[in-house]
């Protein structure tokens, strides 16, 4: 029965590669289309640098445009910025009361915490009054009429766009990116967006209008791009996904830029984001401090160097054309994705046959349930099952020991092809719909391999009985602690902002590798050699061999994890994987050559003793 199931599963797996290949070809064609990349200057930082230099912000922006910048981001006004521009008078309620008392006049009937506004330019506060969550009241202070807003909100309330500034930047040849502000309960969401804005980059942690006015936000987002800010998933973006045009944006905090990032490093990070993560909006903050040299010269080097670098990678500089969908007409057919999903089910069936007795059915059911819990009734659940299944197959299915490493790699690549074919759609490739369940992809496969290895030796109840009676010794305890620490490191080091960062040595090795090709993942550069050693006679006793092979499974899981980053172009993921396999196998072979005589010498010494 087991043999027949395997034969049928292999046939279904092979057949599923045809629809998967068609889907991958469609995605490759979409990724191969020329893409523009926008170089956006942060408007607030630009104005601050202009003040420091004693220059006009628009003239300074035009200078950076001549070096390659294509757009400038203009923030929505607040009462404070309107006052700074001389358009309104701004007063706190407490200050108005104190001034009246000091003049011997009756104090105005306003709360001390109120924010008072009076127009100096006709209708300057009109948008502010229209958008405030609580409409203001008219009050009289020293014989003059003011608008009173509850609370100290001078820095918070959205007051609409600065039309004159926007027109000036547009006249200088720069695209306009608008940064609407969000406060709870804001009214008239989207009613005052500037027509010139080609991109919306919402300020703060939420999309303007979330959650009370998302329909208005959605209407306002049509006909222009909305930015998905990398490493800062704003609340409300999920509601816009698939219903409004969205592009991925990368930026760096001002303090981090000024103190830690020289222009060359920023350029490398931006180019990597554009080439490997489909980031189309590169958000530049001009330097404001001289910590790393002259701030103005560093900004010039950043803008000109980045423009040259992205052009060298084949990108055009500019905002993607309005009304034109990113990735062309890329829309993978659901029927083909369903047919490719059959291959994932076949892989799951093969994994089930590798476990003894009823354990296989239990493992298959558990993985399927995990996929459904993480992604629901969606192709994302199938992709997650692929990422959990295929890293194991090459190391648990029966077969000749010779060539096991490359068989495991081949099956992982088959799984990666199915994962990418099934899970890819426009939002996934653009990076606005992340892979769900990514943490499990590096945890579950090695854990299942250890369980499989234990069940090959004896039954589960026998292990429980022997474990209960086991006398604890220092050596095995140390090995378990080291293994647990290594396993925790794998989990904590995942993602773009890991809890434990890379060491200085690793960063140097990364930089060296990145100069030659797409940088391979360190999990693979460590895990693949462990598997090569574990498959050799130098692998040691069964318990040690199982630990080494579990590390190898982590490396195979990392292969699928690479392809689960849908926003990374397929050819980049394939190059990264190929380099890691070649280097890992070479390092493992070298380790075997060194360990073989070492192990033989240790055994002779132990026998002599």
C-alpha positions in Angstrom: 0.0 0.0 0.0 2.8 2.4 0.9 4.6 1.7 -2.3 1.4 2.4 -4.4 0.8 5.7 -2.6 4.4 6.7 -3.3 4.1 5.8 -6.9 0.9 7.8 -7.4 2.3 10.7 -5.4 5.5 10.9 -7.6 3.3 10.9 -10.8 1.1 13.7 -9.5 4.1 15.7 -8.4 5.7 15.3 -11.8 2.4 16.3 -13.5 2.0 19.4 -11.3 5.3 20.8 -12.6 3.6 21.7 -16.0 1.1 24.2 -14.6 3.8 25.4 -12.1 6.2 26.0 -15.0 3.5 28.0 -16.9 2.9 30.2 -13.8 6.6 30.7 -13.2 7.1 31.7 -16.8 4.3 34.3 -16.5 5.9 35.7 -13.3 9.3 35.8 -14.9 7.9 37.8 -17.9 6.3 40.3 -15.5 9.4 40.7 -13.4 11.5 41.2 -16.6 9.5 44.2 -17.6 11.3 47.5 -17.2 10.3 49.3 -13.9 10.8 52.9 -12.9 12.0 53.7 -9.5 11.2 57.0 -7.7 13.8 58.9 -5.8 11.8 60.9 -3.3 13.1 63.7 -1.1 11.6 64.1 2.4 10.1 67.6 2.4 10.5 68.3 6.1 14.2 67.3 6.1 14.7 69.2 2.9 13.3 72.4 4.4 15.4 72.0 7.6 18.5 71.5 5.5 17.6 74.6 3.4 17.3 76.6 6.6 20.7 75.4 7.8 22.2 76.4 4.5 20.3 79.6 4.2 18.8 78.5 0.9 15.3 78.4 -0.6 13.9 74.8 -0.2 12.5 74.8 -3.8 15.8 75.9 -5.2 17.6 73.2 -3.2 15.1 70.6 -4.4 15.8 71.7 -8.0 19.5 71.2 -7.4 18.9 67.7 -6.1 16.7 67.1 -9.1 19.6 67.9 -11.4 21.5 65.1 -9.5 18.8 62.5 -10.0 16.0 63.1 -7.5 12.6 62.7 -9.1 10.0 63.7 -6.4 9.5 65.5 -3.1 7.3 64.5 -0.3 5.1 67.3 1.1 3.5 66.9 4.5 0.0 67.9 5.3 -0.1 71.1 7.3 -1.0 71.4 11.0 -2.0 74.4 13.0 1.6 74.8 14.0 3.0 74.8 10.5 0.2 77.2 9.3 1.2 79.5 12.1 4.9 79.2 11.2 4.0 80.3 7.6 2.1 83.3 8.9 -1.3 82.1 7.7 -3.0 81.8 11.1 -2.4 83.1 14.7 -2.1 80.3 17.2 -2.7 80.6 21.0 -3.1 78.2 23.8 -6.1 78.7 26.1 -3.9 79.0 29.1 -1.8 81.7 27.5 -5.0 83.6 26.5 -6.2 83.4 30.1 -2.9 84.5 31.5 -2.6 87.5 29.1 -6.1 88.7 30.0 -5.4 88.5 33.7 -2.1 90.3 33.3 -3.9 93.1 31.4 -6.6 93.4 34.1 -9.3 92.1 31.7 -11.8 89.4 32.4 -10.4 86.0 31.3 -12.0 84.5 28.2 -14.4 81.7 28.5 -12.1 79.0 27.1 -10.6 75.9 28.6 -6.9 76.2 29.6 -6.0 73.2 27.4 -7.8 74.5 24.3 -6.0 75.5 21.1 -7.1 78.9 19.7 -6.8 79.8 16.0 -7.5 83.0 14.2 -7.1 83.5 10.4 -4.4 86.0 9.2 -5.0 85.0 5.6 -8.7 84.7 4.6 -10.0 81.1 5.0 -6.5 79.8 6.1 -8.1 77.6 8.7 -11.0 76.4 6.6 -9.6 72.9 5.9 -8.5 72.6 9.5 -12.0 73.3 10.8 -13.5 70.9 8.2 -11.2 68.0 9.2 -11.0 68.4 13.0 -12.7 65.4 14.7 -14.6 67.8 17.0 -15.8 71.0 15.2 -14.4 74.1 16.9 -16.4 76.8 18.6 -16.3 80.6 18.2 -14.9 82.5 21.2 -13.9 86.1 21.8 -10.5 87.0 23.2 -9.6 90.6 23.7 -12.3 91.7 21.4 -11.3 89.4 18.5 -13.0 86.3 17.2 -11.0 83.0 17.5 -11.7 79.3 16.8 -11.3 77.1 19.9 -10.3 73.5 19.4 -10.4 71.1 22.4 -7.1 70.0 23.6 -3.5 70.9 22.9 -3.6 69.8 19.2 -1.4 72.4 17.5 1.0 69.7 16.3 -1.6 67.0 15.6 -4.6 68.2 13.7 -4.5 67.8 9.9 -5.0 71.2 8.1 -4.8 70.3 4.5 -2.1 70.7 1.8 0.1 73.8 1.2 -1.0 74.5 -2.4 1.6 77.1 -3.0 4.5 74.9 -1.9 3.2 72.0 -4.0 2.8 74.2 -7.1 6.4 75.5 -6.6 7.9 71.9 -6.5 5.8 70.8 -9.5 7.0 73.9 -11.4 10.6 72.8 -10.6 9.9 69.5 -12.4 9.5 67.3 -9.4 6.7 64.8 -8.9 4.7 65.5 -5.7 4.3 62.9 -3.0 1.7 63.8 -0.4 1.9 62.8 3.3 -1.6 63.0 4.8 -1.8 62.9 8.6 -4.1 60.6 10.6 -5.8 61.4 13.9 -8.6 59.4 15.4 -12.0 60.4 14.1 -10.7 62.9 11.4 -13.5 64.1 9.2 -13.7 64.6 5.4 -11.1 62.0 4.8 -9.7 62.4 1.3 -11.7 65.6 0.5 -8.7 67.9 0.3 -5.9 65.8 -1.3 -3.9 67.8 -3.9 -4.6 66.8 -7.5 -0.9 67.0 -8.2 0.0 64.2 -5.8 1.0 61.0 -7.6 1.7 59.0 -4.5 0.3 59.0 -1.0 2.6 58.1 1.9 0.5 58.2 5.0 2.2 59.7 8.1 2.5 57.8 11.3 1.3 54.3 12.2 -2.1 54.3 10.6 -3.7 55.2 7.2 -5.7 58.4 7.4 -9.3 57.5 8.0 -8.6 54.2 9.7 -10.8 52.5 10.9 -13.8 54.8 10.7 -13.7 56.1 7.2 -11.9 53.5 5.1 -14.4 53.8 2.2 -13.5 57.4 1.8 -9.8 56.5 2.1 -10.3 53.9 -0.6 -12.0 56.4 -3.0 -9.2 58.9 -2.4 -6.6 56.3 -3.2 -7.9 55.7 -6.7 -5.8 57.1 -9.6 -2.7 57.5 -7.5 -0.3 55.2 -5.7 -0.4 54.4 -2.0 2.9 53.5 -0.4 3.4 50.3 1.7 6.2 51.3 4.0 8.7 48.5 4.5 9.2 47.5 8.1 6.3 49.7 9.2 3.1 48.0 8.3 0.5 50.8 8.9 -2.9 49.9 10.1 -5.4 50.2 7.2 -3.1 49.1 4.4 -4.6 45.6 4.5 -8.0 47.1 3.8 -6.6 48.9 0.7 -4.7 45.8 -0.6 -6.2 44.6 -3.9 -8.5 47.6 -4.1 -6.1 50.4 -4.6 -2.7 50.7 -6.4 0.0 50.1 -3.9 3.8 50.2 -4.2 6.5 49.3 -1.7 8.6 52.1 -0.1 11.8 52.0 1.8 13.1 54.8 4.1 15.6 55.2 7.0 15.0 57.2 10.1 16.7 60.6 10.3 18.7 59.9 13.4 19.9 56.6 12.1 20.9 58.1 8.8 22.7 61.1 10.4 24.7 59.0 12.9 25.2 55.6 11.4 24.7 55.4 7.6 27.3 56.9 5.2 26.0 57.6 1.6 27.7 54.5 0.2 25.9 52.2 2.6 22.5 53.9 2.1 23.0 53.5 -1.7 23.8 49.8 -1.3 20.7 49.2 0.8 18.4 51.1 -1.6 19.8 49.3 -4.7 19.4 45.9 -2.9 15.8 46.8 -2.1 15.0 47.8 -5.7 16.6 44.7 -7.2 15.8 42.1 -4.7 12.5 43.2 -3.0 10.6 45.1 -5.7 10.8 48.4 -3.8 9.8 51.1 -6.3 9.7 54.1 -3.9 13.1 55.1 -2.5 12.6 57.7 0.2 15.6 59.9 0.8 16.1 62.1 3.8 18.8 64.7 3.3 21.6 64.7 6.0 21.1 67.2 8.7 24.2 66.7 10.9 27.9 66.7 10.1 28.7 63.6 12.1 29.9 61.7 9.0 31.2 64.8 7.2 29.6 67.7 5.5 25.8 67.1 5.5 25.2 68.9 2.2 28.1 67.1 0.4 26.8 63.8 1.8 23.3 64.5 0.5 24.7 65.3 -2.9 26.7 62.1 -2.9 23.7 60.1 -1.8 21.4 61.5 -4.5 23.8 61.4 -7.4 25.3 58.0 -6.4 21.9 56.4 -6.0 20.7 57.7 -9.3 23.7 56.3 -11.1 23.4 53.0 -9.3 19.8 52.4 -10.1 20.3 53.3 -13.7 23.3 50.9 -13.8 20.8 48.2 -12.7 18.5 48.9 -15.6 15.9 51.0 -13.8 14.4 54.2 -15.1 14.1 57.0 -12.5 10.6 58.4 -12.0 7.2 57.6 -10.5 5.4 54.7 -12.2 2.8 55.9 -14.6 -0.6 56.7 -13.2 -3.3 54.3 -14.2 -0.8 51.7 -15.2 -0.6 48.6 -13.0 2.8 47.5 -11.7 4.1 44.2 -13.2 2.1 44.8 -16.4 -0.9 42.6 -16.8 0.4 40.0 -14.3 -2.6 38.0 -13.0 -1.9 34.3 -12.5 -4.9 32.1 -13.3 -6.6 30.5 -10.3 -7.1 27.2 -12.3 -3.3 26.8 -12.9 -2.6 27.6 -9.3 -5.1 24.9 -8.2 -3.4 22.4 -10.6 0.0 23.3 -9.1 -1.4 22.8 -5.7 -1.9 19.1 -6.5 1.9 18.8 -6.4 2.0 20.1 -2.9 -0.6 17.6 -1.8 1.5 14.9 -3.5 4.6 16.0 -1.5 2.6 15.9 1.7 1.5 12.3 0.9 5.2 11.3 0.2 6.1 12.8 3.6 3.4 10.8 5.3 4.7 7.5 3.8 8.1 8.2 5.4 6.8 8.0 8.9 6.0 4.6 10.5 2.5 3.5 11.2 -0.2 6.1 11.7 2.3 8.8 12.5 2.4 9.7 8.8 -1.3 10.5 8.6 -1.0 12.5 11.8 1.9 14.6 10.5 0.1 15.3 7.2 -3.1 16.3 9.0 -1.1 18.5 11.4 0.7 20.3 8.6 -2.5 20.8 6.6 -4.2 22.2 9.7 -1.3 24.5 10.4 -1.6 25.9 6.8 -5.3 26.5 7.3 -4.8 28.2 10.6 -2.1 30.5 9.4 -3.6 31.5 6.0 -7.2 30.3 5.9 -8.9 28.8 2.8 -6.5 30.4 0.4 -3.5 29.6 -1.8 -1.3 30.9 1.0 -2.2 27.8 3.0 -1.0 25.6 0.2 2.2 27.6 -0.1 2.9 27.2 3.6 2.3 23.4 3.5 4.9 23.3 0.7 7.4 25.2 2.8 6.9 22.8 5.7 7.0 19.6 3.6 9.6 19.7 0.9 12.7 20.5 3.0 12.3 17.1 4.6 11.6 14.8 1.7 15.2 14.3 0.4 16.4 13.3 3.9 13.5 11.1 5.0 12.5 9.2 1.9 14.3 5.9 1.3 17.0 5.8 -1.4 20.7 5.3 -1.9 22.9 7.3 0.5 25.1 8.4 -2.4 23.8 11.7 -3.8 21.4 12.3 -0.9 22.4 15.9 -0.5 21.7 16.8 -4.1 18.5 14.8 -4.1 17.3 16.8 -1.1 18.3 20.0 -2.8 16.5 19.1 -6.0 13.3 18.2 -4.0 13.6 21.5 -2.1 13.8 23.4 -5.4 10.8 21.5 -6.7 8.9 22.6 -3.6 10.1 26.1 -4.0 8.8 26.1 -7.6 5.4 24.9 -6.5 5.4 27.4 -3.6 6.2 30.3 -5.8 3.7 29.2 -8.5 0.9 28.7 -6.0 1.5 31.6 -3.7 2.4 34.4 -6.2 0.0 37.1 -7.2 0.3 40.8 -7.9 0.2 41.9 -4.2 2.5 39.2 -3.1 5.1 40.0 -5.7 4.9 43.7 -5.0 5.5 42.9 -1.4 2.3 44.2 0.1 0.8 40.8 0.9 3.5 39.0 3.0 3.8 35.2 3.3 1.9 34.0 6.3 3.4 31.5 8.7 7.0 32.3 7.8 8.2 31.6 11.4 7.0 28.0 11.2 9.0 27.3 8.0 12.3 27.3 9.9 11.0 25.6 13.1 8.7 22.8 12.0 10.8 21.0 9.4 13.9 20.4 11.7 11.6 19.4 14.5 9.8 16.9 12.3 13.1 15.5 11.1 14.2 14.9 14.7 10.9 13.2 15.4 11.3 11.0 12.3 14.9 10.1 13.3 13.7 9.0 16.7 10.9 6.9 15.4 13.3 5.1 13.1 15.1 3.7 16.1 12.1 2.8 18.3 8.5 3.6 19.0 7.3 6.8 20.8 6.3 5.0 23.9 9.7 3.3 24.2 11.3 6.7 24.0 9.0 8.0 26.7 9.8 5.1 28.9 13.6 5.3 28.4 13.5 9.1 28.8 11.7 8.8 32.1 14.4 6.4 33.4 17.3 8.2 31.8 20.2 9.2 34.1 21.1 12.8 33.2 24.8 13.4 32.5 26.7 16.6 32.0 27.9 15.9 28.4 24.4 15.3 26.8 23.0 18.2 28.8 25.7 20.5 27.3 25.0 19.2 23.8 21.2 19.8 24.3 21.8 23.3 25.6 24.1 24.2 22.6 21.5 22.7 20.2 18.7 24.6 21.8 20.7 27.8 21.6 21.5 27.3 18.0 17.8 26.6 17.3 16.8 29.7 19.1 19.3 31.7 17.1 17.8 30.6 13.9 14.4 31.8 15.0 15.5 35.1 16.4 17.7 35.9 13.4 14.8 35.8 10.9 13.3 38.9 9.2 14.7 42.3 8.2 14.8 43.5 11.8 15.9 40.5 13.9 16.1 40.5 17.7 19.7 39.4 17.4 21.7 41.2 14.6 24.6 40.0 12.5 28.1 40.1 13.9 30.7 42.4 12.4 32.5 39.4 10.9 29.2 38.2 9.3 28.5 41.7 7.9 32.0 41.7 6.3 31.4 38.3 4.8 28.0 39.4 3.5 29.5 42.5 1.9 32.2 40.3 0.2 29.7 37.8 -1.1 27.2 40.6 -2.2 29.9 42.1 -4.5 30.1 38.9 -6.6 26.5 37.6 -6.6 23.1 37.6 -4.7 24.2 37.0 -1.2 23.4 33.5 0.1 21.7 33.0 3.4 24.0 32.2 6.3 21.5 29.5 7.5 22.3 27.6 4.3 26.1 28.3 4.5 26.1 26.6 7.9 23.3 24.0 7.4 24.5 22.5 4.1 28.0 21.6 5.5 26.4 20.0 8.5 24.3 17.8 6.2 27.3 16.8 4.2 29.2 15.8 7.3 26.1 14.0 8.7 25.8 12.0 5.5 29.5 10.9 5.7 31.1 8.3 7.9 32.5 11.2 9.9 29.0 12.0 11.1 29.6 10.1 14.3 27.0 8.1 16.3 23.4 8.1 15.3 22.3 10.8 17.9 25.0 13.2 16.6 24.2 12.4 13.0 20.6 13.2 13.6 21.5 16.6 15.0 23.8 17.4 12.0 21.0 16.4 9.6 18.5 18.6 11.5 20.8 21.5 10.7 20.8 20.4 7.1 17.0 20.4 7.1 17.1 24.0 8.4 19.3 24.9 5.3 16.8 23.1 3.0 13.9 25.0 4.7 15.8 28.2 4.1 15.7 27.5 0.4 11.9 27.5 0.4 12.0 30.5 2.8 13.9 32.5 0.1 11.2 31.8 -2.5 8.5 32.6 0.0 9.8 36.2 -0.2 7.6 36.7 -3.2 8.8 40.3 -3.6 12.3 39.0 -4.4 12.6 38.2 -8.2 12.7 34.5 -8.9 16.1 34.6 -10.7 17.6 36.4 -7.6 16.3 33.7 -5.3 17.6 31.0 -7.6 21.0 32.6 -7.8 21.2 32.9 -4.0 20.2 29.3 -3.6 22.6 28.0 -6.2 25.5 29.9 -4.6 24.6 28.6 -1.1 24.4 25.0 -2.4 27.8 25.2 -4.1 29.5 26.9 -1.2 27.8 24.7 1.4 28.7 21.5 -0.4 32.3 22.6 -0.8 32.6 23.6 2.9 31.0 20.3 3.9 33.4 18.3 1.7 36.3 20.1 3.2 35.1 19.5 6.7 34.7 15.7 5.9 38.3 15.6 4.6 39.5 17.2 7.8 37.3 15.2 10.2 37.9 11.7 8.7 41.5 11.4 9.8 40.7 13.3 13.0 37.9 10.9 14.0 40.1 7.8 13.1 42.9 9.2 15.3 40.6 9.7 18.2 39.2 6.2 17.9 42.7 4.7 17.9 43.6 6.7 21.0 40.4 5.6 22.8 41.0 2.0 21.8 44.6 2.1 23.0 43.5 3.6 26.3 
